[in-house]
Amino acid sequence: MYRGQLISAIITSLIAYGCVDFVDTDIKNICDPDQAADFNCANGSEVFFSSSVVWGAIGPSRIFGQFYPFMKYMFLLGFLLALGWWSIKRYGPLIRNAAQAKLPSVIFKPLDLIIFTPISWLRDVHPSLVINGFLNYAPLNLTYYTSALYVSFGFMYYLRRYKTAWWEKYNYVLAAALSAGVALSGIIIFFAVQYHPVGVSWWGTNVVAEGVDGGVGRQALLTTLPEKGYFGPDTWK
């Protein structure tokens, strides 16, 4: 199993890099908001471009010293969150049992309802996953996650609890099959109807480019660029 995971990870990395390189170099006007096929710059390109600006052109001393000085404390906050979560999850049940044994019932029951019951929920919650979820949610909205919440509840709660035998045998096989089907259908659709000069134009192919989240430069913004044409200080210290 380890060998299979290692080989698949290496192959996937090479294929992913090759695809990104192909998209960035061989598709014309890939970073143009008016690109003919509504393609846009790969996320990886944007991430590395932003990183080069933060760590190179501007520099960490200005980013974390002048622009966003509170950001450097987030490293400490992340460490404390992980340590606190682990400590509560590890010692919370022991503290509850000790309190139940020593405190009168009339005092323990309110404490159990107000303190220990919410703490027990931590066994199904991890701070890293919660923070990562907010990170992915930031540029999107709830509609991007609603369907995933429904599916996750159905498979990971209902089927896992009430149809355990089926869940153990087919849950992850079905997930892998759906993921593979999406990838294969995407390849077939791309080469069959998109990768040639004549495009197919109908609601199903155009709706993804409509609305405020339909493409680069068409997002709903809380503010507009100032007259100077950029956000940031007028002079550097």
C-alpha positions as YAML, in Angstrom:
chain: A
units: angstrom
residues:
- id: 1
  name: MET
  ca: [0.00, 0.00, 0.00]
- id: 2
  name: TYR
  ca: [2.80, 2.42, 0.87]
- id: 3
  name: ARG
  ca: [4.56, 1.71, -2.42]
- id: 4
  name: GLY
  ca: [1.33, 2.31, -4.34]
- id: 5
  name: GLN
  ca: [0.72, 5.62, -2.57]
- id: 6
  name: LEU
  ca: [4.29, 6.75, -3.15]
- id: 7
  name: ILE
  ca: [4.26, 5.88, -6.85]
- id: 8
  name: SER
  ca: [0.83, 7.46, -7.39]
- id: 9
  name: ALA
  ca: [1.95, 10.64, -5.59]
- id: 10
  name: ILE
  ca: [5.04, 10.93, -7.82]
- id: 11
  name: ILE
  ca: [3.05, 10.31, -11.00]
- id: 12
  name: THR
  ca: [0.34, 12.75, -9.94]
- id: 13
  name: SER
  ca: [2.91, 15.46, -9.18]
- id: 14
  name: LEU
  ca: [4.52, 15.10, -12.60]
- id: 15
  name: ILE
  ca: [1.19, 15.10, -14.43]
- id: 16
  name: ALA
  ca: [-0.10, 18.09, -12.46]
- id: 17
  name: TYR
  ca: [3.06, 20.07, -13.17]
- id: 18
  name: GLY
  ca: [2.90, 19.15, -16.85]
- id: 19
  name: CYS
  ca: [-0.73, 20.24, -17.10]
- id: 20
  name: VAL
  ca: [-0.05, 23.58, -15.41]
- id: 21
  name: ASP
  ca: [2.96, 24.19, -17.65]
- id: 22
  name: PHE
  ca: [0.90, 23.34, -20.75]
- id: 23
  name: VAL
  ca: [-1.92, 25.65, -19.73]
- id: 24
  name: ASP
  ca: [0.37, 28.57, -18.89]
- id: 25
  name: THR
  ca: [2.54, 28.32, -22.00]
- id: 26
  name: ASP
  ca: [0.38, 26.90, -24.82]
- id: 27
  name: ILE
  ca: [-3.05, 28.51, -24.34]
- id: 28
  name: LYS
  ca: [-3.09, 32.01, -25.80]
- id: 29
  name: ASN
  ca: [-4.01, 34.93, -23.55]
- id: 30
  name: ILE
  ca: [-4.44, 32.61, -20.58]
- id: 31
  name: CYS
  ca: [-4.27, 35.50, -18.09]
- id: 32
  name: ASP
  ca: [-6.47, 37.83, -20.15]
- id: 33
  name: PRO
  ca: [-9.91, 38.53, -18.60]
- id: 34
  name: ASP
  ca: [-11.43, 38.30, -22.10]
- id: 35
  name: GLN
  ca: [-9.83, 34.97, -23.02]
- id: 36
  name: ALA
  ca: [-11.89, 33.31, -25.79]
- id: 37
  name: ALA
  ca: [-12.63, 30.05, -23.93]
- id: 38
  name: ASP
  ca: [-12.96, 31.75, -20.51]
- id: 39
  name: PHE
  ca: [-9.74, 30.16, -19.27]
- id: 40
  name: ASN
  ca: [-7.78, 32.03, -16.63]
- id: 41
  name: CYS
  ca: [-4.41, 31.78, -14.92]
- id: 42
  name: ALA
  ca: [-3.87, 28.60, -12.97]
- id: 43
  name: ASN
  ca: [-4.19, 28.92, -9.21]
- id: 44
  name: GLY
  ca: [-0.62, 27.73, -8.80]
- id: 45
  name: SER
  ca: [0.64, 30.56, -10.98]
- id: 46
  name: GLU
  ca: [-1.27, 33.12, -8.95]
- id: 47
  name: VAL
  ca: [-0.03, 31.66, -5.67]
- id: 48
  name: PHE
  ca: [3.61, 31.70, -6.70]
- id: 49
  name: PHE
  ca: [3.23, 35.18, -8.20]
- id: 50
  name: SER
  ca: [1.79, 36.47, -4.91]
- id: 51
  name: SER
  ca: [4.51, 34.69, -2.95]
- id: 52
  name: SER
  ca: [7.21, 36.26, -5.10]
- id: 53
  name: VAL
  ca: [5.73, 39.69, -4.40]
- id: 54
  name: VAL
  ca: [5.36, 39.10, -0.65]
- id: 55
  name: TRP
  ca: [8.75, 37.49, -0.08]
- id: 56
  name: GLY
  ca: [10.68, 39.21, -2.86]
- id: 57
  name: ALA
  ca: [9.52, 42.52, -4.30]
- id: 58
  name: ILE
  ca: [8.04, 43.90, -1.07]
- id: 59
  name: GLY
  ca: [9.79, 41.70, 1.47]
- id: 60
  name: PRO
  ca: [8.65, 40.11, 4.73]
- id: 61
  name: SER
  ca: [9.94, 42.99, 6.87]
- id: 62
  name: ARG
  ca: [7.49, 45.40, 5.22]
- id: 63
  name: ILE
  ca: [4.62, 42.91, 4.94]
- id: 64
  name: PHE
  ca: [4.80, 41.79, 8.58]
- id: 65
  name: GLY
  ca: [6.25, 45.02, 9.97]
- id: 66
  name: GLN
  ca: [4.38, 47.87, 8.27]
- id: 67
  name: PHE
  ca: [1.34, 46.55, 6.38]
- id: 68
  name: TYR
  ca: [0.09, 43.72, 8.57]
- id: 69
  name: PRO
  ca: [2.08, 43.71, 11.83]
- id: 70
  name: PHE
  ca: [-0.48, 41.50, 13.61]
- id: 71
  name: MET
  ca: [0.04, 38.68, 11.09]
- id: 72
  name: LYS
  ca: [3.24, 37.48, 12.74]
- id: 73
  name: TYR
  ca: [1.28, 36.67, 15.88]
- id: 74
  name: MET
  ca: [-0.88, 34.24, 13.91]
- id: 75
  name: PHE
  ca: [1.97, 31.72, 13.97]
- id: 76
  name: LEU
  ca: [1.81, 31.77, 17.77]
- id: 77
  name: LEU
  ca: [-1.99, 31.61, 17.73]
- id: 78
  name: GLY
  ca: [-1.91, 28.55, 15.48]
- id: 79
  name: PHE
  ca: [0.49, 26.80, 17.83]
- id: 80
  name: LEU
  ca: [-1.61, 27.66, 20.88]
- id: 81
  name: LEU
  ca: [-4.81, 26.48, 19.18]
- id: 82
  name: ALA
  ca: [-3.27, 23.12, 18.34]
- id: 83
  name: LEU
  ca: [-1.81, 22.75, 21.84]
- id: 84
  name: GLY
  ca: [-5.07, 23.76, 23.51]
- id: 85
  name: TRP
  ca: [-7.14, 21.43, 21.33]
- id: 86
  name: TRP
  ca: [-4.85, 18.49, 22.06]
- id: 87
  name: SER
  ca: [-4.79, 19.22, 25.81]
- id: 88
  name: ILE
  ca: [-8.57, 19.49, 26.09]
- id: 89
  name: LYS
  ca: [-9.14, 16.38, 23.99]
- id: 90
  name: ARG
  ca: [-6.55, 14.44, 25.98]
- id: 91
  name: TYR
  ca: [-7.39, 15.55, 29.52]
- id: 92
  name: GLY
  ca: [-11.00, 16.71, 29.17]
- id: 93
  name: PRO
  ca: [-12.55, 13.27, 29.82]
- id: 94
  name: LEU
  ca: [-10.28, 12.78, 32.85]
- id: 95
  name: ILE
  ca: [-11.30, 16.13, 34.32]
- id: 96
  name: ARG
  ca: [-14.97, 15.35, 33.69]
- id: 97
  name: ASN
  ca: [-14.74, 11.99, 35.43]
- id: 98
  name: ALA
  ca: [-12.96, 13.56, 38.40]
- id: 99
  name: ALA
  ca: [-15.57, 16.32, 38.65]
- id: 100
  name: GLN
  ca: [-18.40, 13.80, 38.43]
- id: 101
  name: ALA
  ca: [-16.87, 11.77, 41.24]
- id: 102
  name: LYS
  ca: [-16.21, 14.68, 43.60]
- id: 103
  name: LEU
  ca: [-18.95, 17.24, 42.93]
- id: 104
  name: PRO
  ca: [-22.58, 16.92, 44.02]
- id: 105
  name: SER
  ca: [-25.02, 16.03, 41.28]
- id: 106
  name: VAL
  ca: [-26.80, 19.38, 41.52]
- id: 107
  name: ILE
  ca: [-23.52, 21.17, 40.69]
- id: 108
  name: PHE
  ca: [-22.10, 18.68, 38.20]
- id: 109
  name: LYS
  ca: [-25.12, 18.54, 35.87]
- id: 110
  name: PRO
  ca: [-25.05, 22.26, 34.93]
- id: 111
  name: LEU
  ca: [-21.27, 22.10, 34.48]
- id: 112
  name: ASP
  ca: [-21.62, 19.01, 32.31]
- id: 113
  name: LEU
  ca: [-24.22, 20.72, 30.13]
- id: 114
  name: ILE
  ca: [-22.43, 24.05, 29.81]
- id: 115
  name: ILE
  ca: [-18.75, 23.01, 29.75]
- id: 116
  name: PHE
  ca: [-18.07, 19.31, 29.33]
- id: 117
  name: THR
  ca: [-20.67, 18.58, 26.64]
- id: 118
  name: PRO
  ca: [-19.32, 21.26, 24.23]
- id: 119
  name: ILE
  ca: [-15.79, 20.04, 24.99]
- id: 120
  name: SER
  ca: [-16.81, 16.52, 23.96]
- id: 121
  name: TRP
  ca: [-17.56, 17.84, 20.48]
- id: 122
  name: LEU
  ca: [-13.84, 18.43, 19.94]
- id: 123
  name: ARG
  ca: [-13.33, 14.76, 19.12]
- id: 124
  name: ASP
  ca: [-14.95, 15.49, 15.74]
- id: 125
  name: VAL
  ca: [-13.38, 18.93, 15.21]
- id: 126
  name: HIS
  ca: [-9.81, 19.86, 14.34]
- id: 127
  name: PRO
  ca: [-8.63, 23.51, 14.32]
- id: 128
  name: SER
  ca: [-6.45, 23.02, 11.23]
- id: 129
  name: LEU
  ca: [-9.43, 21.80, 9.20]
- id: 130
  name: VAL
  ca: [-11.62, 24.64, 10.45]
- id: 131
  name: ILE
  ca: [-9.04, 27.31, 9.61]
- id: 132
  name: ASN
  ca: [-8.36, 25.75, 6.21]
- id: 133
  name: GLY
  ca: [-12.09, 25.76, 5.54]
- id: 134
  name: PHE
  ca: [-12.30, 29.48, 6.23]
- id: 135
  name: LEU
  ca: [-9.26, 30.02, 4.00]
- id: 136
  name: ASN
  ca: [-10.96, 28.27, 1.08]
- id: 137
  name: TYR
  ca: [-14.28, 29.98, 1.81]
- id: 138
  name: ALA
  ca: [-12.83, 33.50, 1.72]
- id: 139
  name: PRO
  ca: [-13.16, 34.26, -2.04]
- id: 140
  name: LEU
  ca: [-16.35, 32.18, -2.48]
- id: 141
  name: ASN
  ca: [-19.80, 32.00, -0.87]
- id: 142
  name: LEU
  ca: [-22.00, 29.43, 0.83]
- id: 143
  name: THR
  ca: [-23.45, 28.09, -2.43]
- id: 144
  name: TYR
  ca: [-20.07, 26.53, -3.25]
- id: 145
  name: TYR
  ca: [-20.23, 24.42, -0.07]
- id: 146
  name: THR
  ca: [-23.94, 23.70, 0.44]
- id: 147
  name: SER
  ca: [-24.05, 20.65, -1.84]
- id: 148
  name: ALA
  ca: [-20.87, 19.28, -0.23]
- id: 149
  name: LEU
  ca: [-22.44, 19.64, 3.21]
- id: 150
  name: TYR
  ca: [-25.51, 17.67, 2.13]
- id: 151
  name: VAL
  ca: [-23.44, 14.89, 0.58]
- id: 152
  name: SER
  ca: [-21.05, 14.74, 3.54]
- id: 153
  name: PHE
  ca: [-23.93, 14.50, 6.00]
- id: 154
  name: GLY
  ca: [-25.55, 11.71, 3.99]
- id: 155
  name: PHE
  ca: [-22.43, 9.59, 3.57]
- id: 156
  name: MET
  ca: [-20.37, 10.35, 6.67]
- id: 157
  name: TYR
  ca: [-23.22, 10.50, 9.19]
- id: 158
  name: TYR
  ca: [-26.38, 8.71, 8.02]
- id: 159
  name: LEU
  ca: [-24.86, 5.89, 5.96]
- id: 160
  name: ARG
  ca: [-21.94, 5.45, 8.32]
- id: 161
  name: ARG
  ca: [-24.25, 5.17, 11.32]
- id: 162
  name: TYR
  ca: [-27.24, 3.28, 9.89]
- id: 163
  name: LYS
  ca: [-25.80, 1.45, 6.85]
- id: 164
  name: THR
  ca: [-22.36, 0.61, 8.19]
- id: 165
  name: ALA
  ca: [-21.78, -2.52, 6.09]
- id: 166
  name: TRP
  ca: [-22.54, -0.70, 2.83]
- id: 167
  name: TRP
  ca: [-20.49, 2.31, 3.93]
- id: 168
  name: GLU
  ca: [-17.43, 0.22, 4.76]
- id: 169
  name: LYS
  ca: [-17.54, -1.59, 1.43]
- id: 170
  name: TYR
  ca: [-18.56, 1.09, -1.06]
- id: 171
  name: ASN
  ca: [-18.14, 4.58, 0.41]
- id: 172
  name: TYR
  ca: [-14.56, 5.31, -0.62]
- id: 173
  name: VAL
  ca: [-14.80, 3.18, -3.75]
- id: 174
  name: LEU
  ca: [-17.72, 5.34, -4.88]
- id: 175
  name: ALA
  ca: [-15.82, 8.53, -4.00]
- id: 176
  name: ALA
  ca: [-12.82, 7.40, -6.06]
- id: 177
  name: ALA
  ca: [-15.07, 6.38, -8.96]
- id: 178
  name: LEU
  ca: [-16.84, 9.75, -9.02]
- id: 179
  name: SER
  ca: [-13.53, 11.63, -8.91]
- id: 180
  name: ALA
  ca: [-12.11, 9.51, -11.72]
- id: 181
  name: GLY
  ca: [-15.30, 9.95, -13.74]
- id: 182
  name: VAL
  ca: [-15.14, 13.73, -13.45]
- id: 183
  name: ALA
  ca: [-11.50, 13.76, -14.56]
- id: 184
  name: LEU
  ca: [-12.07, 11.44, -17.52]
- id: 185
  name: SER
  ca: [-15.23, 13.24, -18.65]
- id: 186
  name: GLY
  ca: [-13.42, 16.57, -18.41]
- id: 187
  name: ILE
  ca: [-10.66, 15.30, -20.70]
- id: 188
  name: ILE
  ca: [-13.16, 13.89, -23.19]
- id: 189
  name: ILE
  ca: [-15.30, 17.03, -23.21]
- id: 190
  name: PHE
  ca: [-12.25, 19.27, -23.61]
- id: 191
  name: PHE
  ca: [-10.81, 17.48, -26.64]
- id: 192
  name: ALA
  ca: [-14.23, 16.69, -28.17]
- id: 193
  name: VAL
  ca: [-15.93, 20.08, -28.11]
- id: 194
  name: GLN
  ca: [-13.55, 22.74, -26.79]
- id: 195
  name: TYR
  ca: [-10.04, 22.26, -28.15]
- id: 196
  name: HIS
  ca: [-10.75, 23.52, -31.66]
- id: 197
  name: PRO
  ca: [-11.64, 26.89, -33.27]
- id: 198
  name: VAL
  ca: [-15.40, 26.22, -33.37]
- id: 199
  name: GLY
  ca: [-16.87, 26.44, -29.88]
- id: 200
  name: VAL
  ca: [-20.19, 25.19, -28.55]
- id: 201
  name: SER
  ca: [-22.23, 28.07, -27.18]
- id: 202
  name: TRP
  ca: [-25.32, 27.37, -25.09]
- id: 203
  name: TRP
  ca: [-26.50, 27.95, -21.54]
- id: 204
  name: GLY
  ca: [-24.61, 24.99, -20.12]
- id: 205
  name: THR
  ca: [-21.26, 26.29, -21.39]
- id: 206
  name: ASN
  ca: [-21.90, 29.99, -20.82]
- id: 207
  name: VAL
  ca: [-23.44, 30.04, -17.36]
- id: 208
  name: VAL
  ca: [-20.06, 29.52, -15.66]
- id: 209
  name: ALA
  ca: [-18.88, 32.85, -17.08]
- id: 210
  name: GLU
  ca: [-21.95, 34.80, -15.98]
- id: 211
  name: GLY
  ca: [-22.45, 36.77, -12.80]
- id: 212
  name: VAL
  ca: [-20.04, 38.53, -10.50]
- id: 213
  name: ASP
  ca: [-17.93, 35.40, -9.99]
- id: 214
  name: GLY
  ca: [-17.81, 34.44, -13.64]
- id: 215
  name: GLY
  ca: [-14.24, 35.32, -14.45]
- id: 216
  name: VAL
  ca: [-11.14, 37.36, -13.84]
- id: 217
  name: GLY
  ca: [-11.91, 41.03, -13.33]
- id: 218
  name: ARG
  ca: [-15.67, 40.52, -12.84]
- id: 219
  name: GLN
  ca: [-15.77, 39.85, -9.12]
- id: 220
  name: ALA
  ca: [-17.93, 41.90, -6.78]
- id: 221
  name: LEU
  ca: [-15.59, 44.23, -4.90]
- id: 222
  name: LEU
  ca: [-16.22, 46.15, -1.70]
- id: 223
  name: THR
  ca: [-14.28, 49.12, -3.01]
- id: 224
  name: THR
  ca: [-12.65, 50.41, -6.16]
- id: 225
  name: LEU
  ca: [-9.10, 51.34, -6.96]
- id: 226
  name: PRO
  ca: [-8.11, 54.86, -5.92]
- id: 227
  name: GLU
  ca: [-7.10, 57.41, -8.51]
- id: 228
  name: LYS
  ca: [-3.43, 56.50, -8.16]
- id: 229
  name: GLY
  ca: [-4.31, 53.05, -9.54]
- id: 230
  name: TYR
  ca: [-3.19, 50.75, -6.71]
- id: 231
  name: PHE
  ca: [-3.65, 49.96, -3.03]
- id: 232
  name: GLY
  ca: [-0.77, 50.64, -0.71]
- id: 233
  name: PRO
  ca: [1.33, 53.45, 0.73]
- id: 234
  name: ASP
  ca: [2.45, 56.37, -1.40]
- id: 235
  name: THR
  ca: [6.00, 56.11, -0.09]
- id: 236
  name: TRP
  ca: [8.14, 53.34, 1.38]
- id: 237
  name: LYS
  ca: [9.84, 53.70, 4.73]
...
